[in-house]
Amino acid sequence: MSEYGFRKVLSLDKYASFFDNIDPVSQYKTWTTKEIVDRSADPSMHVGPRYNVYSETVKAVFIVSDPVDWGRDIQVLCDVLRSGGLPGRGNGCQPPLYFAADDLEYQAAFPSERLGMGAFRIALESVYNRIHQETLKYVSFGKPNPSVFKNAEEVLNQLQYSNHNINFKHCEGPCPLKTLYMIGDNPLVDVKGSRLAGQPWFSILTRTGVFRGENNHPEYPADLVVDSVEEAVDFILERERNP
């Protein structure tokens, strides 16, 4: 996150490693993602955090990838969020919480779908709301949030205008692209997001991942359903040749 301008950044692995016994079952794990902190080592040989984790509160939490250790991560996040940003003390005002995506499932190498960041968000929210009097507050970015599609639309229109020196004298501003195509395999995030964004998005649902249905998705139907990405691209090329 430091590349985005944040100056005091710690991964959850690193942050948790500074608190003894924050994960009560860590000794039973044959694997660990924790960055071990050897407090007996020479301090000059150890690169610690850029701030005092025992006195400075966490100002915000960003979930940007699928967690590896759900149990530990839910425990530590609940500690941070309900304490106002400093684990081990009483309840406080919840720091802002942001999720980079909200996919419930995704297709990986295993034959059936795997749980994604959206599933972790549901698990965290369920536990937090049971142990805290206030409900969990969060902001979720990524699909199906229509802002993702609107941002892509804006970027593509800017690229069209700046990279190709197109004459837009007949427009008051840069002429927007007439159609933007979304190709995806998940109706609940890909198709839903493009439908929420509206024009000029045209959704193409492929049977290559999460979706395997014979017919269109009943709740979030796409504009077109095809078997492969190649078939989707062929359709787009043919459609644009003969508008």
Phi, psi and omega per residue, in radians:
M1 nan -0.302 -3.107
S2 -1.105 -0.483 3.131
E3 -1.198 -0.232 3.090
Y4 -1.658 0.101 3.056
G5 1.847 -0.085 3.107
F6 -1.329 2.334 -3.015
R7 -1.707 -0.437 -3.132
K8 -2.092 1.558 -3.013
V9 -2.114 2.321 3.019
L10 -2.375 2.394 2.996
S11 -1.219 2.814 3.117
L12 -1.113 -0.647 3.079
D13 -0.977 -0.884 -3.100
K14 -1.140 -0.787 -3.100
Y15 -1.070 -0.817 -3.109
A16 -1.110 -0.516 -3.076
S17 -1.170 -0.291 -3.133
F18 -1.503 -0.124 -3.083
F19 -2.005 1.950 3.113
D20 -1.082 2.361 3.019
N21 1.158 0.266 3.113
I22 -1.191 -0.502 3.014
D23 -1.878 1.763 -2.987
P24 -1.204 -0.225 -3.113
V25 -2.014 0.286 -3.083
S26 -1.069 -0.547 -3.094
Q27 -1.216 -0.275 -3.132
Y28 -1.648 -0.036 -3.107
K29 -1.575 2.266 3.109
T30 -1.464 -0.116 3.088
W31 -2.292 2.843 3.105
T32 -2.725 2.569 3.000
T33 -1.859 0.033 -3.079
K34 -1.253 2.435 3.032
E35 -1.509 1.914 -3.025
I36 -1.172 2.306 3.074
V37 -1.909 2.017 3.132
D38 -1.635 1.666 -3.069
R39 -1.242 -0.203 3.123
S40 -1.545 -0.144 -3.117
A41 -1.312 2.897 3.093
D42 -1.077 2.100 -3.115
P43 -0.964 -0.539 -3.122
S44 -1.220 -0.319 3.138
M45 -1.620 -0.083 -3.076
H46 -1.964 2.238 3.081
V47 -1.625 1.877 -3.099
G48 -1.600 -3.016 3.128
P49 -1.211 2.837 -3.133
R50 -1.444 0.089 3.088
Y51 -2.669 2.959 -3.100
N52 -1.468 1.866 -3.074
V53 -1.207 -0.283 -3.098
Y54 -1.555 -0.172 -3.133
S55 -2.246 -0.531 3.135
E56 -1.544 2.320 -3.116
T57 -1.389 2.662 3.024
V58 -1.258 2.195 -3.057
K59 -1.530 -0.447 3.134
A60 -2.868 2.693 3.131
V61 -2.155 2.274 3.116
F62 -2.099 2.136 3.035
I63 -1.754 1.865 -3.011
V64 -1.979 -0.074 3.098
S65 -2.652 2.866 -3.135
D66 -1.149 2.184 3.129
P67 -1.116 2.635 3.106
V68 -1.608 -0.792 -3.101
D69 -1.899 1.519 -3.054
W70 -1.021 -0.789 -3.074
G71 -1.047 -0.892 3.133
R72 -1.117 -0.750 -3.061
D73 -1.157 -0.697 3.080
I74 -1.115 -0.722 3.120
Q75 -1.066 -0.878 -3.093
V76 -1.159 -0.725 3.134
L77 -1.130 -0.694 3.077
C78 -1.094 -0.708 3.100
D79 -1.043 -0.809 -3.102
V80 -1.189 -0.818 -2.996
L81 -1.262 -0.702 -3.085
R82 -1.431 -0.306 -3.128
S83 -1.566 -0.066 -3.073
G84 1.494 0.230 3.057
G85 1.924 0.138 3.140
L86 -2.464 1.727 -3.062
P87 -0.976 2.455 3.053
G88 1.730 -0.198 3.113
R89 -1.846 -3.133 -3.078
G90 -1.161 3.117 -3.124
N91 -1.131 2.557 3.122
G92 -2.576 -3.013 -3.128
C93 -1.301 2.219 -3.070
Q94 -1.107 2.258 3.018
P95 -1.165 2.744 3.086
P96 -1.052 2.487 -3.124
L97 -2.223 2.249 -3.089
Y98 -2.233 2.381 3.042
F99 -1.950 2.372 -3.116
A100 -1.376 -0.317 -3.140
A101 -2.724 2.926 -3.118
D102 -2.431 0.522 3.108
D103 -1.174 2.137 3.082
L104 -1.221 -0.753 3.138
E105 -2.417 2.793 3.030
Y106 -2.593 2.797 -3.128
Q107 -1.648 2.193 3.083
A108 -2.135 -2.701 -3.085
A109 -1.243 -0.491 3.132
F110 -1.208 2.559 -3.049
P111 -1.006 -0.668 3.131
S112 -1.767 2.852 -3.026
E113 -1.132 2.658 3.100
R114 -1.849 2.625 3.130
L115 -1.250 2.365 -3.087
G116 -1.899 -2.836 -3.079
M117 -1.131 -0.539 3.094
G118 -1.118 -0.632 3.091
A119 -1.168 -0.702 3.092
F120 -1.117 -0.688 3.110
R121 -1.070 -0.728 3.119
I122 -1.109 -0.749 3.141
A123 -1.117 -0.811 3.128
L124 -1.078 -0.787 -3.118
E125 -1.097 -0.730 -3.129
S126 -1.096 -0.817 -3.138
V127 -1.159 -0.826 -3.099
Y128 -1.025 -0.769 -3.094
N129 -1.208 -0.351 3.097
R130 -1.466 -0.471 -3.062
I131 -1.826 -0.096 -3.094
H132 -2.260 2.524 -3.087
Q133 -1.262 -0.409 3.101
E134 -1.719 2.504 3.106
T135 -1.320 2.649 -3.115
L136 -1.175 2.323 3.084
K137 -1.904 2.365 -3.111
Y138 -2.740 2.849 3.026
V139 -2.161 2.254 -3.119
S140 -1.971 2.116 3.078
F141 -1.734 -3.005 -3.125
G142 1.373 3.020 3.097
K143 -1.087 2.487 0.142
P144 -1.629 0.318 3.123
N145 -1.002 2.105 -3.083
P146 -1.101 -0.335 3.121
S147 -1.089 -0.513 3.101
V148 -1.114 -0.760 -3.128
F149 -1.241 -0.672 3.116
K150 -1.142 -0.651 3.103
N151 -1.161 -0.754 3.099
A152 -1.069 -0.698 3.118
E153 -1.078 -0.757 -3.138
E154 -1.134 -0.762 -3.138
V155 -1.116 -0.762 -3.130
L156 -1.143 -0.674 3.092
N157 -1.138 -0.671 3.099
Q158 -1.150 -0.709 3.108
L159 -1.122 -0.716 3.118
Q160 -1.047 -0.715 -3.085
Y161 -1.288 -0.720 -3.001
S162 -1.532 -0.562 -3.000
N163 -1.566 -0.344 -3.023
H164 -2.056 0.059 3.086
N165 0.866 0.761 -3.135
I166 -1.293 2.436 -3.139
N167 -1.390 2.005 -3.110
F168 -1.949 0.506 -3.067
K169 -1.103 -0.460 -3.121
H170 -1.428 -0.036 3.102
C171 -1.945 2.622 3.044
E172 -1.169 -0.572 3.068
G173 -2.411 -2.931 3.084
P174 -1.004 2.264 3.139
C175 -1.192 2.179 -3.117
P176 -1.247 2.668 3.055
L177 -1.112 2.409 -3.066
K178 -1.279 -0.614 -3.111
T179 -2.467 2.355 3.009
L180 -2.107 2.307 -3.054
Y181 -1.799 2.302 3.034
M182 -1.909 2.076 3.076
I183 -1.919 2.117 -3.113
G184 -2.704 2.910 -3.096
D185 -1.983 0.091 -3.075
N186 -2.167 1.871 -3.109
P187 -1.066 -0.584 -3.029
L188 -1.303 -0.308 3.109
V189 -2.126 -0.830 -3.085
D190 -1.243 -0.994 -3.089
V191 -1.243 -0.760 3.129
K192 -1.013 -0.764 -3.133
G193 -1.099 -0.764 -3.135
S194 -1.187 -0.599 3.100
R195 -1.192 -0.691 3.106
L196 -1.155 -0.613 3.138
A197 -1.250 -0.522 3.103
G198 1.309 -2.725 -3.134
Q199 -1.048 2.484 0.139
P200 -1.724 0.484 -3.028
W201 -1.378 2.387 3.091
F202 -2.150 2.065 -3.026
S203 -1.665 2.353 3.081
I204 -2.166 2.065 -3.103
L205 -1.736 2.206 -3.125
T206 -1.851 2.602 3.079
R207 -1.602 0.948 -3.049
T208 -2.077 -0.020 -3.068
G209 -2.662 -1.947 -3.108
V210 -1.088 -0.761 -3.116
F211 -1.524 2.255 3.106
R212 -2.337 0.164 -3.023
G213 -1.167 2.708 3.116
E214 -1.312 -0.675 3.141
N215 -1.885 3.100 3.141
N216 -1.132 2.766 3.129
H217 -1.198 2.290 -3.038
P218 -1.191 -0.616 -3.074
E219 -1.544 -0.698 -3.139
Y220 -2.217 1.302 -3.107
P221 -1.227 2.397 3.097
A222 -1.469 2.883 3.070
D223 -1.221 -0.439 3.137
L224 -2.677 2.483 3.063
V225 -2.092 2.245 -3.130
V226 -2.346 2.977 -3.097
D227 -1.493 -0.452 -3.030
S228 -2.573 2.869 3.066
V229 -1.141 -0.658 3.115
E230 -1.034 -0.737 3.112
E231 -1.130 -0.637 3.107
A232 -1.128 -0.769 3.139
V233 -1.135 -0.733 3.104
D234 -1.043 -0.716 3.117
F235 -1.083 -0.779 -3.114
I236 -1.092 -0.804 -3.122
L237 -1.081 -0.754 3.135
E238 -1.163 -0.700 -3.126
R239 -1.158 -0.661 -3.117
E240 -1.360 -0.427 3.055
R241 -1.247 -0.556 -3.089
N242 -2.215 1.219 -3.081
P243 -1.151 nan nan
